Amino acid sequence: DSGVTQTPKHLITATGQRVTLRCSPRSGDLSVYWYQQSLDQGLQFLIQYYNGEERAKGNILERFSAQQFPDLHSELNLSSLELGDSALYFCASSVNPPGAGDTQYFGPGTRLTVL
Amino acid sequence: AQSVTQPDIHITVSEGASLELRCNYSYGATPYLFWYVQSPGQGLQLLLKYFSGDTLVQGIKGFEAEFKRSQSSFNLRKPSVHWSDAAEYFCASKIIFGSGTRLSIRP
């Protein structure tokens, strides 16, 4: 158990819908990362927050957004869902700000299925 | 651009045999390299990491990896694999992940 929690574990929805994935980092970790893992794209970095502020952005679609709240939990919002958005979404957390050599601890993931 | 390459998509080894999974990185400065393992339907578990210092790093579950700057490599090794090692292995440099190597174990 990494100490990172993600809810829900599974999510099934329809195209065009909007969903919210939630992540609680390890106690004491200030950085939260979001990743998408799909069969054709592998593990892709989406976005990173540090202490409530967006610090790095990867291959995140405009239909996707995220935020980190004052209690440091984070939410990833996916809207206008398409079949291709079906994937495993991972959250990871770490102690240090971006740029530092830091270890990320991964949550168990949320499996999103878009029908 | 920074990249991490895992040339082997799938490797099968016999139980008790030695293992080496390859990883090459492309990065100018200190690469901060990691190996993770992922069992089916599970999250990623950190096996080991290299930031600086001794180029041979020891990890959990009997794994080790050697950083070779001249070859831009960070290969993962284990002297004797167990059936429970069957999983997907990912090499990463910070937020850049390789495509993974699936390890199967032959009884």
Backbone of each chain as ProteinMPNN parsed JSONL, in Angstrom:
{"seq_chain_A": "DSGVTQTPKHLITATGQRVTLRCSPRSGDLSVYWYQQSLDQGLQFLIQYYNGEERAKGNILERFSAQQFPDLHSELNLSSLELGDSALYFCASSVNPPGAGDTQYFGPGTRLTVL", "coords_chain_A": {"N_chain_A": [[0.843, -1.195, 0.0], [0.734, 2.08, -1.048], [-0.068, 4.386, 0.181], [-1.331, 6.315, -1.205], [-4.508, 7.201, -2.22], [-7.213, 6.47, -4.412], [-10.301, 7.263, -5.866], [-13.243, 6.758, -7.876], [-12.71, 3.166, -7.948], [-13.468, 1.838, -10.21], [-15.112, 3.012, -13.143], [-17.828, 3.43, -15.164], [-19.158, 4.858, -18.0], [-20.95, 6.911, -20.375], [-20.405, 8.046, -23.772], [-19.773, 11.515, -24.227], [-20.363, 12.275, -21.677], [-19.462, 13.559, -18.369], [-16.932, 13.123, -15.94], [-15.51, 12.797, -12.636], [-12.473, 12.213, -11.149], [-10.889, 11.22, -8.173], [-8.187, 11.917, -5.946], [-6.183, 11.224, -3.155], [-3.273, 12.276, -1.691], [-0.241, 10.832, -0.246], [0.284, 11.18, 3.254], [1.723, 14.227, 4.078], [2.856, 14.639, 1.575], [3.241, 17.005, -1.008], [3.108, 17.308, -3.712], [1.177, 16.354, -6.522], [0.557, 14.131, -9.109], [-0.886, 13.342, -12.269], [-1.614, 10.627, -14.391], [-2.237, 8.95, -17.489], [-2.975, 5.722, -18.545], [-2.997, 3.789, -21.303], [-3.598, 1.181, -23.723], [-2.575, 1.741, -26.267], [-1.115, 4.096, -26.013], [0.508, 3.888, -23.829], [2.003, 4.838, -20.699], [1.187, 7.983, -19.891], [2.093, 11.2, -18.935], [0.0, 13.599, -17.482], [-0.597, 15.969, -15.867], [0.709, 18.09, -13.255], [0.524, 19.102, -9.871], [1.582, 21.29, -7.287], [1.329, 21.91, -4.002], [-1.161, 23.112, -4.378], [-0.877, 24.589, -6.673], [-0.708, 24.604, -10.228], [1.983, 23.055, -11.831], [3.282, 21.683, -13.861], [2.632, 20.588, -17.155], [1.475, 18.057, -19.24], [0.641, 15.808, -21.781], [-2.173, 16.644, -21.822], [-5.553, 16.761, -22.626], [-7.702, 19.42, -23.827], [-10.253, 19.026, -22.971], [-9.947, 17.94, -20.544], [-9.38, 18.649, -17.109], [-7.835, 19.712, -14.071], [-7.405, 20.028, -10.503], [-5.944, 21.027, -7.403], [-6.746, 20.887, -4.088], [-7.008, 22.905, -1.01], [-6.667, 21.04, 1.088], [-4.959, 19.328, -0.049], [-5.838, 17.17, -1.564], [-6.642, 15.953, -4.839], [-8.422, 16.472, -7.884], [-9.386, 15.115, -10.982], [-10.926, 16.152, -13.795], [-12.88, 14.978, -16.389], [-14.299, 15.668, -19.418], [-16.927, 15.697, -21.945], [-16.696, 13.049, -22.878], [-14.99, 10.567, -24.803], [-14.8, 7.498, -26.699], [-12.139, 6.801, -26.857], [-11.06, 7.74, -24.528], [-11.16, 5.855, -22.653], [-9.378, 4.221, -20.219], [-6.75, 3.536, -17.828], [-6.409, 5.593, -15.086], [-3.979, 7.1, -13.282], [-2.94, 8.387, -10.17], [-0.252, 9.997, -8.587], [1.944, 10.756, -5.857], [4.318, 12.98, -4.324], [6.967, 14.3, -2.245], [8.548, 16.571, -2.774], [8.955, 19.728, -4.585], [8.459, 20.351, -8.145], [11.116, 19.449, -10.371], [12.963, 18.648, -8.547], [14.851, 15.751, -7.638], [12.829, 13.316, -7.098], [10.815, 10.844, -5.492], [8.024, 9.239, -6.781], [4.943, 8.095, -5.58], [2.572, 5.768, -6.36], [-0.966, 5.599, -6.752], [-3.672, 3.144, -6.708], [-5.121, 3.432, -9.013], [-7.772, 4.441, -11.286], [-10.083, 2.815, -13.185], [-11.402, 3.727, -16.147], [-14.144, 3.319, -18.186], [-15.544, 4.034, -21.206], [-18.527, 3.945, -22.837]], "CA_chain_A": [[0.0, 0.0, 0.0], [1.59, 3.257, -1.197], [-0.582, 5.506, 0.95], [-2.094, 7.17, -2.115], [-5.818, 6.609, -2.465], [-7.943, 6.976, -5.574], [-11.685, 6.823, -5.987], [-13.595, 5.375, -7.604], [-11.804, 2.163, -8.518], [-13.966, 1.603, -11.57], [-16.119, 3.974, -13.561], [-18.352, 3.149, -16.505], [-20.014, 5.959, -18.38], [-21.252, 6.964, -21.807], [-19.768, 9.135, -24.511], [-20.358, 12.824, -24.021], [-20.552, 12.561, -20.259], [-18.378, 14.163, -17.601], [-16.648, 12.392, -14.709], [-14.48, 13.354, -11.764], [-11.653, 11.232, -10.456], [-10.36, 11.841, -6.964], [-6.918, 11.377, -5.453], [-5.651, 11.749, -1.901], [-1.853, 11.936, -1.646], [0.31, 10.354, 1.014], [0.394, 12.209, 4.275], [2.964, 14.996, 3.99], [3.246, 14.913, 0.193], [2.652, 18.237, -1.516], [2.969, 17.204, -5.171], [0.279, 15.334, -7.065], [0.704, 13.925, -10.546], [-1.903, 12.511, -12.913], [-1.165, 9.905, -15.57], [-3.197, 8.119, -18.204], [-2.352, 4.532, -19.106], [-3.824, 3.089, -22.269], [-2.848, 0.149, -24.44], [-1.855, 2.253, -27.432], [-0.264, 5.244, -25.682], [1.361, 3.635, -22.682], [1.786, 5.673, -19.52], [1.4, 9.364, -20.307], [1.949, 12.231, -17.91], [-1.027, 14.582, -17.814], [-0.468, 17.255, -15.198], [1.238, 18.05, -11.897], [0.258, 20.206, -8.967], [2.396, 21.353, -6.081], [0.751, 22.757, -2.973], [-2.313, 23.84, -4.891], [-0.61, 25.304, -7.927], [-0.295, 23.811, -11.377], [3.409, 23.283, -12.042], [3.751, 21.082, -15.107], [1.543, 20.082, -17.974], [1.931, 17.116, -20.264], [-0.284, 15.58, -22.898], [-3.527, 16.695, -21.305], [-6.493, 17.338, -23.573], [-8.421, 20.595, -23.323], [-11.477, 18.53, -22.332], [-9.574, 17.479, -19.206], [-8.861, 19.679, -16.214], [-7.552, 19.195, -12.736], [-7.11, 21.002, -9.483], [-5.524, 20.516, -6.106], [-7.462, 21.659, -3.082], [-6.194, 23.254, 0.158], [-6.295, 19.873, 1.899], [-3.989, 18.673, -0.942], [-6.376, 16.161, -2.463], [-6.726, 16.462, -6.205], [-9.47, 15.921, -8.736], [-9.193, 15.187, -12.427], [-12.222, 16.224, -14.442], [-12.847, 14.589, -17.796], [-15.599, 16.029, -19.97], [-17.207, 15.334, -23.346], [-15.916, 11.823, -22.99], [-14.972, 9.812, -26.055], [-14.414, 6.098, -26.503], [-10.689, 6.746, -26.703], [-10.655, 8.164, -23.183], [-11.147, 4.663, -21.806], [-7.993, 3.996, -19.807], [-6.468, 3.575, -16.398], [-5.9, 6.901, -14.679], [-3.219, 6.991, -12.043], [-2.464, 9.529, -9.428], [0.955, 9.738, -7.81], [2.304, 11.907, -5.032], [5.696, 13.063, -3.861], [7.158, 15.334, -1.227], [9.249, 17.779, -3.212], [8.418, 20.454, -5.737], [8.96, 19.892, -9.441], [12.52, 19.731, -10.657], [13.807, 17.917, -7.607], [14.867, 14.307, -7.829], [11.875, 12.906, -6.087], [10.164, 9.567, -5.727], [6.573, 9.293, -6.862], [4.234, 6.931, -5.071], [1.38, 5.656, -7.186], [-2.196, 5.03, -6.264], [-4.095, 1.926, -7.397], [-5.707, 3.768, -10.302], [-9.2, 4.39, -11.591], [-10.294, 2.309, -14.553], [-12.524, 4.406, -16.788], [-14.655, 2.708, -19.407], [-16.518, 4.893, -21.887], [-19.292, 3.103, -23.767]], "C_chain_A": [[0.883, 1.251, 0.0], [1.165, 4.405, -0.303], [-1.345, 6.504, 0.106], [-3.426, 6.474, -2.393], [-6.485, 7.28, -3.655], [-9.349, 6.4, -5.546], [-12.307, 7.461, -7.22], [-12.574, 4.421, -8.202], [-12.168, 1.881, -9.967], [-15.044, 2.634, -11.873], [-16.536, 3.621, -14.979], [-19.343, 4.251, -16.838], [-20.201, 5.961, -19.899], [-20.519, 8.123, -22.466], [-20.53, 10.431, -24.285], [-20.527, 13.216, -22.568], [-19.305, 13.192, -19.628], [-18.193, 13.36, -16.31], [-15.562, 13.11, -13.924], [-13.789, 12.225, -11.037], [-10.967, 11.929, -9.286], [-9.105, 11.122, -6.496], [-6.566, 12.034, -4.129], [-4.196, 11.325, -1.789], [-1.461, 11.327, -0.303], [0.388, 11.51, 1.99], [1.754, 12.908, 4.159], [3.426, 15.318, 2.582], [2.506, 16.137, -0.327], [2.416, 18.2, -3.025], [2.013, 16.068, -5.532], [0.451, 15.311, -8.578], [-0.48, 13.088, -11.043], [-1.314, 11.911, -14.194], [-2.334, 9.153, -16.185], [-2.437, 6.921, -18.771], [-3.343, 3.831, -20.028], [-2.95, 2.127, -23.05], [-2.017, 0.742, -25.568], [-0.894, 3.388, -27.101], [0.681, 4.994, -24.52], [1.004, 4.562, -21.531], [2.175, 7.103, -19.856], [1.147, 10.317, -19.138], [0.922, 13.257, -18.362], [-0.722, 15.945, -17.194], [0.063, 17.039, -13.785], [0.844, 19.3, -11.14], [1.213, 20.118, -7.781], [1.764, 22.367, -5.148], [-0.344, 23.675, -3.54], [-2.107, 24.535, -6.216], [-0.209, 24.331, -9.03], [1.163, 24.113, -11.686], [3.936, 22.684, -13.336], [2.557, 20.488, -15.833], [2.115, 19.176, -19.043], [0.909, 17.023, -21.366], [-1.73, 15.568, -22.427], [-4.425, 17.411, -22.296], [-7.202, 18.543, -22.955], [-9.72, 20.192, -22.628], [-11.211, 18.058, -20.896], [-9.082, 18.664, -18.388], [-8.635, 19.057, -14.85], [-7.38, 20.343, -11.777], [-6.667, 20.288, -8.215], [-6.09, 21.454, -5.056], [-6.563, 21.973, -1.879], [-5.821, 22.065, 1.043], [-5.388, 18.923, 1.117], [-4.568, 17.518, -1.757], [-6.565, 16.806, -3.836], [-7.872, 15.773, -6.932], [-9.112, 16.136, -10.194], [-10.566, 15.115, -13.056], [-12.078, 15.924, -15.924], [-14.229, 14.861, -18.373], [-15.696, 15.649, -21.442], [-16.482, 14.041, -23.701], [-16.098, 11.123, -24.328], [-14.532, 8.39, -25.749], [-12.918, 5.978, -26.203], [-10.184, 7.202, -25.348], [-10.657, 6.985, -22.209], [-9.697, 4.308, -21.504], [-7.948, 3.836, -18.3], [-5.892, 4.944, -16.087], [-5.256, 6.758, -13.305], [-2.922, 8.361, -11.465], [-1.199, 9.098, -8.696], [1.234, 10.964, -6.956], [3.774, 11.838, -4.641], [5.825, 14.249, -2.92], [7.586, 16.652, -1.841], [8.564, 18.492, -4.366], [9.004, 19.937, -7.026], [10.415, 20.272, -9.641], [13.449, 19.009, -9.713], [13.781, 16.437, -7.963], [14.021, 13.675, -6.76], [11.226, 11.597, -6.476], [8.658, 9.756, -5.734], [5.995, 7.987, -6.336], [2.863, 6.894, -5.741], [0.195, 5.064, -6.43], [-2.59, 3.816, -7.085], [-4.764, 2.178, -8.739], [-7.217, 3.728, -10.319], [-9.338, 3.897, -13.021], [-11.557, 2.935, -15.106], [-12.884, 3.679, -18.068], [-15.736, 3.611, -19.975], [-17.209, 4.054, -22.946], [-20.044, 3.944, -24.797]], "O_chain_A": [[1.675, 1.463, 0.918], [1.957, 5.313, -0.051], [-1.942, 7.44, 0.638], [-3.457, 5.298, -2.756], [-6.344, 8.483, -3.878], [-9.559, 5.224, -5.247], [-11.949, 8.581, -7.581], [-11.66, 4.858, -8.901], [-11.304, 1.709, -10.827], [-15.784, 3.068, -10.99], [-15.703, 3.526, -15.88], [-20.253, 4.541, -16.061], [-19.665, 5.106, -20.605], [-20.073, 9.057, -21.799], [-21.755, 10.444, -24.169], [-20.806, 14.376, -22.266], [-18.259, 13.334, -20.261], [-19.166, 12.967, -15.667], [-14.802, 13.915, -14.464], [-14.427, 11.391, -10.395], [-10.525, 13.073, -9.395], [-8.971, 9.905, -6.625], [-6.642, 13.255, -3.994], [-3.906, 10.129, -1.791], [-2.246, 11.312, 0.645], [0.54, 12.667, 1.598], [2.799, 12.257, 4.144], [4.292, 16.173, 2.396], [1.302, 16.288, -0.115], [1.615, 18.972, -3.551], [2.035, 14.989, -4.939], [0.485, 16.354, -9.231], [-1.002, 12.238, -10.321], [-0.623, 12.58, -14.963], [-3.285, 8.772, -15.503], [-1.39, 7.08, -19.399], [-4.387, 3.347, -19.592], [-1.724, 2.234, -23.044], [-0.89, 0.309, -25.808], [0.057, 3.618, -27.847], [1.566, 5.808, -24.256], [-0.135, 5.012, -21.402], [3.349, 7.402, -20.078], [0.126, 10.239, -18.455], [0.97, 13.73, -19.498], [-0.602, 16.946, -17.9], [-0.101, 15.971, -13.195], [0.83, 20.405, -11.684], [1.594, 19.035, -7.337], [1.677, 23.55, -5.474], [-0.421, 24.858, -3.206], [-3.063, 25.021, -6.819], [0.527, 23.371, -8.801], [1.551, 25.276, -11.794], [4.953, 23.146, -13.853], [1.619, 19.966, -15.23], [3.123, 19.498, -19.673], [0.375, 18.031, -21.828], [-2.435, 14.577, -22.619], [-4.118, 18.512, -22.752], [-7.293, 18.672, -21.735], [-10.231, 20.935, -21.789], [-12.145, 17.81, -20.133], [-8.443, 19.573, -18.918], [-9.185, 18.003, -14.529], [-7.226, 21.493, -12.186], [-6.972, 19.117, -7.99], [-5.926, 22.671, -5.138], [-5.489, 21.389, -1.736], [-4.768, 22.081, 1.682], [-5.088, 17.826, 1.588], [-3.853, 16.935, -2.572], [-6.637, 18.028, -3.969], [-8.234, 14.637, -6.624], [-8.607, 17.189, -10.585], [-11.29, 14.135, -12.875], [-11.267, 16.531, -16.622], [-15.224, 14.339, -17.869], [-14.702, 15.326, -22.092], [-15.757, 13.962, -24.692], [-17.187, 11.089, -24.901], [-13.97, 8.109, -24.69], [-12.499, 5.151, -25.392], [-8.997, 7.063, -25.052], [-10.205, 7.114, -21.072], [-8.889, 4.12, -22.413], [-8.951, 3.979, -17.6], [-4.973, 5.399, -16.767], [-5.886, 6.361, -12.325], [-2.69, 9.338, -12.178], [-1.096, 7.959, -8.24], [0.815, 12.072, -7.287], [4.383, 10.768, -4.632], [4.926, 15.083, -2.81], [7.07, 17.714, -1.49], [7.702, 17.927, -5.038], [9.957, 19.158, -7.003], [10.88, 21.294, -9.136], [14.612, 18.778, -10.045], [12.804, 15.937, -8.521], [14.467, 13.519, -5.623], [11.103, 11.281, -7.66], [8.087, 10.35, -4.82], [6.51, 6.907, -6.624], [2.102, 7.861, -5.692], [0.336, 4.168, -5.598], [-1.916, 3.487, -8.06], [-4.957, 1.247, -9.521], [-7.856, 3.079, -9.491], [-8.783, 4.483, -13.95], [-12.653, 2.702, -14.596], [-12.034, 3.45, -18.929], [-16.722, 3.915, -19.304], [-16.563, 3.516, -23.845], [-20.737, 3.395, -25.654]]}, "seq_chain_B": "AQSVTQPDIHITVSEGASLELRCNYSYGATPYLFWYVQSPGQGLQLLLKYFSGDTLVQGIKGFEAEFKRSQSSFNLRKPSVHWSDAAEYFCASKIIFGSGTRLSIRP", "coords_chain_B": {"N_chain_B": [[14.172, 16.148, -27.097], [13.343, 14.761, -23.94], [13.541, 11.255, -23.423], [12.613, 7.842, -22.829], [13.515, 4.58, -23.439], [12.446, 1.302, -23.834], [13.546, -1.45, -25.181], [12.601, -4.066, -25.398], [9.584, -5.638, -25.772], [8.316, -7.882, -24.763], [9.404, -10.445, -22.674], [10.427, -13.752, -22.001], [11.415, -15.858, -19.466], [12.927, -18.677, -17.832], [11.912, -20.038, -14.7], [14.043, -19.379, -12.014], [16.128, -18.681, -13.624], [18.446, -16.11, -14.722], [17.824, -12.563, -15.114], [17.609, -9.772, -17.281], [16.506, -6.622, -17.928], [16.206, -4.168, -20.36], [16.926, -0.672, -20.558], [17.042, 2.48, -21.974], [17.961, 5.872, -21.871], [17.377, 9.294, -22.728], [18.738, 12.141, -22.013], [20.094, 15.181, -20.923], [21.095, 16.197, -18.454], [21.396, 15.196, -14.967], [19.706, 12.238, -14.811], [17.763, 11.108, -13.052], [16.571, 8.272, -12.497], [14.252, 5.544, -12.595], [12.843, 2.341, -11.751], [9.842, 0.617, -12.08], [7.319, -1.75, -11.092], [4.45, -3.386, -12.32], [1.687, -5.207, -11.565], [-0.98, -7.12, -13.05], [-3.851, -5.111, -13.362], [-3.145, -3.561, -11.236], [-1.563, -0.859, -9.363], [1.509, 1.053, -9.838], [4.516, -0.091, -8.504], [7.374, 0.996, -6.837], [10.553, -0.184, -7.612], [13.31, 0.418, -7.537], [15.667, 3.186, -7.511], [17.708, 5.71, -9.058], [19.65, 8.449, -8.345], [22.11, 9.72, -7.895], [25.625, 9.114, -7.229], [26.741, 5.889, -6.182], [26.788, 3.709, -8.883], [25.582, 1.26, -9.088], [22.635, 0.119, -8.016], [20.611, -1.112, -5.418], [17.494, -2.755, -5.042], [14.095, -3.488, -4.08], [12.782, -6.835, -3.569], [14.926, -8.306, -4.508], [15.986, -7.17, -6.796], [18.291, -5.32, -8.869], [19.959, -2.516, -10.37], [21.994, -1.03, -12.877], [23.533, 1.981, -13.526], [24.752, 3.369, -16.423], [26.395, 5.838, -17.712], [27.857, 6.277, -20.034], [26.686, 4.616, -21.856], [24.145, 5.438, -21.787], [22.284, 3.979, -20.299], [20.188, 2.04, -18.11], [19.852, -0.634, -16.888], [17.851, -3.268, -15.628], [18.27, -5.897, -13.308], [18.117, -9.302, -12.181], [19.24, -12.011, -10.321], [18.006, -14.543, -10.101], [14.961, -15.495, -11.106], [11.564, -15.565, -9.909], [8.367, -17.187, -10.024], [6.509, -15.338, -9.209], [7.476, -12.963, -10.103], [6.49, -12.361, -12.556], [5.167, -9.875, -14.484], [4.535, -6.439, -15.501], [7.111, -4.265, -16.369], [8.412, -1.075, -15.843], [10.556, 1.444, -16.92], [11.661, 4.649, -15.96], [12.19, 8.17, -16.257], [11.974, 10.669, -14.197], [9.028, 12.085, -15.036], [8.712, 10.829, -17.4], [7.969, 7.916, -18.994], [9.015, 4.655, -20.026], [7.85, 2.333, -22.553], [7.352, -0.051, -21.41], [8.072, -3.447, -20.363], [6.936, -6.625, -20.713], [7.085, -9.296, -18.562], [7.259, -12.726, -18.642], [7.148, -15.862, -16.969], [8.567, -18.951, -17.347], [7.646, -22.148, -16.295]], "CA_chain_B": [[13.234, 15.932, -26.009], [13.68, 13.651, -23.07], [12.84, 10.017, -23.759], [13.026, 6.594, -22.201], [13.227, 3.502, -24.371], [12.583, -0.081, -23.407], [13.52, -2.098, -26.486], [11.961, -5.372, -25.36], [8.171, -5.553, -25.406], [7.943, -9.066, -24.0], [10.51, -11.362, -22.415], [10.077, -14.956, -21.243], [12.56, -16.549, -18.886], [12.581, -19.814, -16.99], [12.027, -19.803, -13.266], [15.388, -19.654, -11.535], [17.122, -18.104, -14.531], [18.739, -14.694, -14.497], [17.003, -11.642, -15.894], [18.062, -8.409, -17.502], [15.585, -5.804, -18.713], [16.974, -3.036, -20.858], [16.349, 0.67, -20.532], [17.927, 3.547, -22.438], [17.357, 7.184, -21.659], [17.932, 10.409, -23.468], [18.587, 13.309, -21.133], [21.401, 15.791, -20.8], [21.562, 16.388, -17.068], [21.162, 14.029, -14.121], [18.427, 11.726, -15.317], [16.821, 10.628, -12.026], [15.998, 7.089, -13.123], [13.436, 4.679, -11.746], [12.191, 1.14, -12.252], [8.604, 0.273, -11.404], [6.683, -2.984, -11.504], [2.996, -3.311, -12.296], [0.971, -6.459, -11.745], [-2.236, -6.864, -13.767], [-4.905, -4.427, -12.635], [-2.611, -2.901, -10.042], [-0.779, 0.349, -9.57], [2.94, 0.877, -10.031], [5.303, -0.17, -7.285], [8.762, 1.357, -7.067], [11.544, -1.217, -7.334], [14.56, 1.072, -7.171], [15.858, 4.495, -8.14], [19.067, 6.236, -9.108], [19.747, 9.899, -8.456], [23.531, 10.036, -8.011], [26.443, 8.258, -6.386], [27.058, 4.528, -6.629], [26.01, 3.435, -10.099], [24.861, -0.002, -8.916], [21.651, 0.353, -6.965], [19.841, -2.282, -4.99], [16.095, -2.451, -4.821], [13.322, -4.496, -3.363], [12.505, -8.109, -4.227], [16.144, -8.871, -5.075], [16.364, -6.508, -8.037], [19.324, -4.305, -8.888], [20.107, -1.868, -11.671], [23.271, -0.351, -13.032], [23.525, 3.196, -14.341], [25.945, 3.527, -17.255], [26.233, 7.096, -18.423], [28.47, 6.174, -21.369], [25.761, 3.888, -22.725], [22.801, 5.987, -21.536], [21.448, 2.82, -19.963], [19.858, 1.778, -16.701], [19.264, -1.948, -17.021], [17.387, -3.927, -14.406], [18.736, -7.287, -13.276], [17.815, -10.16, -11.036], [20.022, -13.228, -10.554], [17.179, -15.744, -10.174], [13.577, -15.027, -11.075], [10.537, -16.403, -9.294], [7.125, -17.088, -10.798], [5.794, -14.135, -8.775], [8.043, -11.778, -10.77], [5.765, -12.115, -13.802], [4.493, -8.57, -14.37], [5.019, -5.438, -16.455], [8.162, -3.459, -15.76], [8.56, 0.224, -16.478], [11.681, 2.319, -16.614], [11.188, 6.025, -16.053], [13.039, 9.285, -15.854], [11.0, 11.619, -13.657], [7.656, 11.855, -15.469], [8.743, 10.181, -18.706], [7.998, 6.477, -18.816], [9.172, 3.794, -21.183], [6.634, 1.643, -22.974], [7.157, -1.231, -20.583], [8.461, -4.79, -20.795], [6.14, -7.645, -20.019], [7.901, -10.458, -18.197], [6.582, -13.997, -18.381], [8.033, -16.847, -16.359], [8.343, -20.326, -17.801], [7.824, -23.023, -15.123]], "C_chain_B": [[13.664, 14.703, -25.213], [12.888, 12.417, -23.461], [13.424, 8.857, -22.986], [12.582, 5.466, -23.118], [13.444, 2.153, -23.712], [12.431, -0.929, -24.663], [12.751, -3.42, -26.529], [10.511, -5.244, -24.904], [7.793, -6.694, -24.464], [9.164, -9.975, -23.874], [9.98, -12.542, -21.619], [11.361, -15.6, -20.75], [12.057, -17.706, -18.028], [12.744, -19.458, -15.529], [13.406, -20.243, -12.802], [16.48, -19.094, -12.416], [17.355, -16.635, -14.187], [17.94, -13.836, -15.471], [17.73, -10.326, -16.087], [17.057, -7.715, -18.406], [16.294, -4.517, -19.088], [16.19, -1.727, -20.803], [17.413, 1.655, -21.01], [17.219, 4.881, -22.277], [18.063, 8.214, -22.51], [17.693, 11.655, -22.64], [19.96, 13.877, -20.855], [21.945, 15.851, -19.387], [21.342, 15.102, -16.281], [19.777, 13.478, -14.4], [17.399, 11.32, -14.268], [16.008, 9.463, -12.559], [15.319, 6.178, -12.122], [13.066, 3.402, -12.504], [10.968, 0.867, -11.379], [8.123, -1.076, -11.915], [5.176, -2.833, -11.354], [2.412, -4.697, -12.537], [-0.372, -6.145, -12.383], [-3.291, -6.212, -12.878], [-4.445, -3.67, -11.406], [-1.912, -1.597, -10.406], [0.689, 0.02, -9.758], [3.657, 0.892, -8.689], [6.755, 0.13, -7.609], [9.675, 0.204, -6.681], [12.861, -0.61, -6.839], [14.67, 2.394, -7.924], [17.335, 4.849, -8.119], [18.999, 7.744, -9.267], [21.205, 10.307, -8.684], [24.299, 9.027, -7.174], [26.73, 6.911, -7.012], [26.162, 4.146, -7.798], [25.283, 2.099, -10.059], [23.919, 0.18, -7.728], [20.874, -0.915, -6.68], [18.409, -1.869, -4.721], [15.407, -3.531, -4.016], [13.193, -5.757, -4.201], [13.72, -8.687, -4.937], [16.589, -8.263, -6.383], [17.507, -5.52, -7.818], [19.372, -3.695, -10.288], [21.431, -1.131, -11.694], [23.13, 0.823, -13.983], [24.836, 3.286, -15.106], [25.755, 4.762, -18.119], [26.771, 6.996, -19.855], [27.553, 5.476, -22.36], [24.33, 4.416, -22.603], [21.83, 4.864, -21.184], [21.254, 2.702, -18.463], [19.115, 0.445, -16.692], [18.955, -2.573, -15.664], [17.795, -5.392, -14.443], [18.218, -8.003, -12.039], [18.505, -11.497, -11.282], [19.173, -14.486, -10.742], [15.715, -15.335, -10.037], [12.651, -16.075, -10.471], [9.259, -16.209, -10.083], [6.366, -15.799, -10.443], [6.349, -12.861, -9.404], [7.349, -11.476, -12.093], [4.905, -10.866, -13.65], [4.975, -7.697, -15.52], [6.011, -4.547, -15.722], [8.362, -2.185, -16.562], [9.806, 0.927, -15.973], [11.186, 3.749, -16.802], [12.292, 6.992, -15.681], [12.102, 10.417, -15.475], [9.599, 11.266, -14.156], [7.574, 11.18, -16.834], [8.929, 8.682, -18.497], [8.292, 5.779, -20.133], [7.869, 3.055, -21.45], [6.393, 0.343, -22.206], [7.674, -2.504, -21.216], [7.641, -5.79, -19.99], [6.999, -8.873, -19.794], [7.012, -11.655, -17.915], [7.604, -14.981, -17.84], [7.619, -18.238, -16.809], [8.612, -21.268, -16.627], [9.016, -23.968, -15.28]], "O_chain_B": [[14.254, 13.758, -25.737], [11.706, 12.511, -23.793], [14.574, 8.889, -22.549], [11.422, 5.402, -23.525], [14.488, 1.896, -23.112], [11.32, -1.111, -25.16], [12.3, -3.839, -27.595], [10.24, -4.797, -23.789], [7.052, -6.503, -23.5], [9.863, -10.236, -24.853], [9.193, -12.375, -20.688], [12.28, -15.856, -21.528], [10.917, -17.709, -17.563], [13.614, -18.666, -15.165], [13.878, -21.327, -13.144], [17.638, -19.035, -12.005], [16.576, -16.01, -13.467], [17.451, -14.308, -16.498], [18.386, -9.824, -15.173], [16.791, -8.17, -19.519], [16.904, -3.859, -18.245], [14.972, -1.692, -20.978], [18.539, 1.661, -20.513], [16.017, 4.993, -22.521], [19.196, 8.021, -22.949], [16.574, 12.163, -22.575], [20.897, 13.128, -20.579], [23.124, 15.584, -19.155], [21.128, 14.04, -16.866], [18.782, 14.185, -14.24], [16.222, 11.202, -14.61], [14.882, 9.646, -13.022], [15.74, 6.053, -10.972], [12.988, 3.39, -13.732], [11.029, 0.879, -10.15], [8.467, -1.496, -13.02], [4.688, -2.237, -10.394], [2.622, -5.289, -13.595], [-0.858, -5.02, -12.272], [-3.586, -6.696, -11.785], [-5.265, -3.192, -10.622], [-1.702, -1.278, -11.576], [1.07, -1.148, -9.829], [3.434, 1.769, -7.854], [7.307, -0.427, -8.559], [9.593, -0.323, -5.571], [13.442, -1.066, -5.854], [13.893, 2.685, -8.833], [18.103, 4.363, -7.289], [18.375, 8.257, -10.196], [21.5, 11.13, -9.55], [23.706, 8.19, -6.493], [26.937, 6.803, -8.221], [24.938, 4.246, -7.718], [24.445, 1.833, -10.92], [24.353, 0.369, -6.592], [20.532, -1.681, -7.581], [18.146, -0.77, -4.232], [16.041, -4.363, -3.367], [13.464, -5.745, -5.402], [13.572, -9.476, -5.87], [17.494, -8.795, -7.026], [17.668, -4.962, -6.732], [18.891, -4.283, -11.256], [21.923, -0.669, -10.665], [22.661, 0.669, -15.11], [25.911, 3.279, -14.505], [25.047, 4.733, -19.126], [26.194, 7.572, -20.778], [27.632, 5.718, -23.564], [23.415, 3.898, -23.243], [20.712, 4.802, -21.695], [22.051, 3.199, -17.667], [17.899, 0.403, -16.509], [19.702, -2.419, -14.697], [17.683, -6.051, -15.477], [17.927, -7.395, -11.009], [18.362, -12.063, -12.366], [19.576, -15.398, -11.464], [15.285, -14.884, -8.975], [12.91, -17.278, -10.513], [9.08, -15.182, -10.738], [5.664, -15.24, -11.285], [5.759, -11.791, -9.255], [7.6, -10.429, -12.69], [4.025, -10.809, -12.792], [5.718, -8.145, -16.394], [5.769, -4.13, -14.589], [8.467, -2.208, -17.788], [10.071, 0.995, -14.773], [10.388, 4.025, -17.698], [13.194, 6.679, -14.905], [11.504, 11.052, -16.345], [9.038, 10.252, -13.742], [6.48, 10.982, -17.364], [9.912, 8.239, -17.904], [7.886, 6.23, -21.204], [6.915, 3.142, -20.677], [5.343, -0.282, -22.348], [7.714, -2.635, -22.439], [7.656, -5.794, -18.759], [7.573, -9.422, -20.735], [6.128, -11.605, -17.06], [8.779, -14.939, -18.206], [6.465, -18.64, -16.664], [9.682, -21.205, -16.022], [9.296, -24.763, -14.382]]}, "name": "protein", "num_of_chains": 2, "seq": "DSGVTQTPKHLITATGQRVTLRCSPRSGDLSVYWYQQSLDQGLQFLIQYYNGEERAKGNILERFSAQQFPDLHSELNLSSLELGDSALYFCASSVNPPGAGDTQYFGPGTRLTVLAQSVTQPDIHITVSEGASLELRCNYSYGATPYLFWYVQSPGQGLQLLLKYFSGDTLVQGIKGFEAEFKRSQSSFNLRKPSVHWSDAAEYFCASKIIFGSGTRLSIRP"}
